[in-house]
């Protein structure tokens, strides 16, 4: 199993599981959403490999086949983990793509470490710029919602995930056409394999302020978001991210739920492959 050591907790190494496939054109690093794993990118991996890209996925600490430490579930640590992946694999001129929570890694990494290794960035249904409502962020989400999610997970994580994934895919609207009930079952199974503590501890991180990070992004950027996203509302996130990043290109999907990478894979892949493989001047999408 391919892993990269990113830290140590007592007697246990903290290791991130990753997969590295393909060769030839642009290298793409895909960062998954909560509470899934790198395997959730299967439809994008296939399309990117077909477009002659090298594709790397990894599981965030606490999720998938990575280690499940009791600490480090914040974006400074997540960005440092990403840096170690890029450094240890010596990746350059890459496209960095984040879905949902993964968009936070993209923003914080570029805001902290710059774009020396990164040529392009993409945010799919992502949480930046600042999801938590505050005095200087009236467009955010009521903090009580985050508190309620943590309490619900602590009370009955399996039951919470059952309802969560229905809204993750807008199953009441798209079930049987764009998503099957088996996909909900698969997502639930992956979520149940994640660290229980990590699953809860990630929730406060969703309220991280990425506004200064987005201002520092100096590479071509694509923002894609479902207009019917019930998990990360478009108006509070994707719409604002597109305005915050200089030259960003915004693509919205009218009936798209949160996980457009699955339900609208054909549309997402067409935009993503085109964006990643075409030549773009710095700061333009």
N, C-alpha and C positions, 0 to 999 in steps of 0.2 A: 504494500500500500504506500503510495507517494504522500509524504508529509513534509512540512517545513516547521521546524521548532521556532516558536516566537516568544517563549518564556518558560518559567518554572514556577510551580506551586508546591511548596514543601518537597516531597520526594517524587513528585510527578512532573514530567515535562508537559508543556502546553504546546500541542502540535496542531497544525491546520492541514486537513486533507485537501489535496488538489488533483486535478486532472489536466493534462496538457496534450492536446491533439492537433494534428494537421501541421502544415508548413507552407511556405511560399509567400503569400501576400501579407497584409496587415495582421499584426498580433492583437487579439481582442481578449480583454479580461472582463469576465461577467461576474457581478456581485449580486447574490440572491437577496430575496426579501424574507421577512420574519413571517412565520416560524419554520421556513422551509430549508432547503439546502441547494448546493450548486446543481444538483440533478434536475431542479425545476426549470432549468434553461434548455431542456432537451430539444424543443422545437427550434430555438435559436441556434443551438450548436450545430444541428443538421444543416440549416440554411447557410451558416457562416463557413462551415467546412466545404460545402458545395461551391461557395464563392472563393475558394482557395485561401481562406484565412487560417491562421494558427489560433486556436481557441483554448483559453485557460479558464477553468472554473475552480473555485475553492469554497469550502464550507466555513462560514464565520465561526469563531470560537463559541462553543456551547451548542452547536447545531450540526446536523448531518453526521459525518464520520470524523469530525474534529474533536479535540479534547473538550471536556466540560468542566473548566475551572470554576471556582466560586467567585472570581473577581474579574474585572476588566470589561464590563458591559457598558462602555461609554465610548463616545466617538473619538476621543483622543487616542484611546487604546486601539479601537478598530482601525483607525487610520495608520497607526504604527504597525499593526499586524499586516495591513495591506502593503505598507512600505517594505516590510521584511520579505513578503512574497515577491514583489517586483525586484528588490535588490538581490535576493538569493538566486532568482532565476535570471537575473541580469536582463530584464526586459526593457526594450527601448522603442520609441516611436509607436506606442500602443494606443489603442482605443479603449477607454475605461468606461464600462457600462454598468449602471446600477439601477436595480428595480426596487421601488418602495424604500425600505430601510437601507438598502444598498446604495441609494442615491446619497445618503449621508456620508458614506465612506468616500464617494467620489468628491463631494464638496469639501469635506474636511481634509482629505489628502491633498488636493490641489491648493487649498487655502494655507496649509501648513508646510508642505514640501515643494510646492511649485510644479511646473510642467516639464521638467527636464526629461522625464521618461514618457510623458504623455503627449500624444499628438491630437487626440480628439476625446470628447466626453459626451456621454448620453445619459439622460435621466428619464426613466420610465416609471410613471406613477409614483414618483419619489417624494419624500417628506420635506426636503428644503422648500422654501428658505427658513421658515420658523413656524412650526405647526402649533405651538402653544400660545394661547391668547395671553396677552400682557398689556400693560398700560401703553407701551410703545408699539404694540402689535395687535390692534383690535381685530384684524382679519383672521387671527388664529382660532384654534379650537379651545373650548372651555376646559381648563385644567381638571375639572371634576370628572370629565370623561376618561382621562388617563387613570385617575385614582380608581374609578369604577372598574376599569379593565383589570387593573392589578388585583383588586379584591375578588373579582369574578374568577380570575385564573387561580388564585390561591384557594378559593373555595372548592372549585371543581374544574380543573384544567381540561379534562376530556369533554365535558359538557360545553364549556366555553368554546372550544375549538370547533365543535359540531356546528354551532350557530355562526361562528366567525367565518367559516369557509363558505357558508351559504351567501354571505354578503361579499366575500372575497371575489366570488365569481358571478354575483347577481343571479344565483341559480333559479330563483323564482321567475325570472324573465328569460334567461339564456339556457336553462337546463333542457337537455334533449336536443338542442340545436348546436350551440357552440361549446357546451361542456356537458359531460356525462356525470352521473352519480358516482361512477367509479373513480373519477378524478377527485371528487370530494373525499372519498374514502382513502385514496392514495395520499392526499395532502394531510389528512388527519393522522394517518400512520406515521408520516415523516415528522409531523409536529410532536407526536407522542414520544418519539425517540430523542428529542432535544432535551437539553438540561432544563429541569423544572425551574431551578433558580434563575438560570440564564434567561428563560422565557419571560419570567416576571421582571427581572432586572433590566431588560431591554426597553420596557415600556417608558420609563422616565426619559430615556435617551431620545425618544421620538420628539421631545420638546426642545431639543438642542437648537440654538440659534446659529444658523449657517449664513446669515446675511453678509457678514464680512468675508466669509470664504468665497461666496459666489462672486463678489466684486473682484476677486483676485484671479478668476479664471480667464486665461488668455489663449485658449485653444478653441477651435470650432466646436460648437455645442448643439446637441439635439435634445429637445424636450418633447416627450410623448406622454399623453395622459388621456384616460377615459373620461368623458364628460359625465358619466353616470357612476363615477367612483364613489362608493359608500364608505371606504376605509380611509382614504386620504383625499379629501374633497379637492377637486380641481381648482376651484377659486382660491383656496387657501394655500395651494402648493404649486402645481404645475404652471398655472397662469402667472404667478408671481416670480417663479424661478426664471421663466422665459424673459420676463422684463428685467430681471436683475443681472443676467449674464449678457455681456456685450455681444451683439451679433447672433444670439441664440435663435435657432429655428424651432418654432412650435408646431407640433402636429397633434390634433385632437381627434378622438374617435367618438362619434356622436352617441352610440349606444354602448360604449366601452365601460366595463366594470374596473375593479382595481387591477386584477391580473390580466391585462390585455395581452401579455406575452403568451398566454395560453388561448384565451377565447378569441383573440383577433391576431393569431400568429401570422397569418398570411400578410395582413396589412403591416404589422409591426416588422416582420422580416424584410419586406420590400423596402420600407423606409430605412431600417437599420443597415441593411447590406449596402444600399445606395450611399448612405451617409459615410459609412466606414471605408468603402472602397474608392470613392471619388476623391480627387485632389481638391483641397480647399485652402485658401489663404488663411493665415493666422487671424483669429478673431472673427471669422465668418463661417456661417453654416450653410 
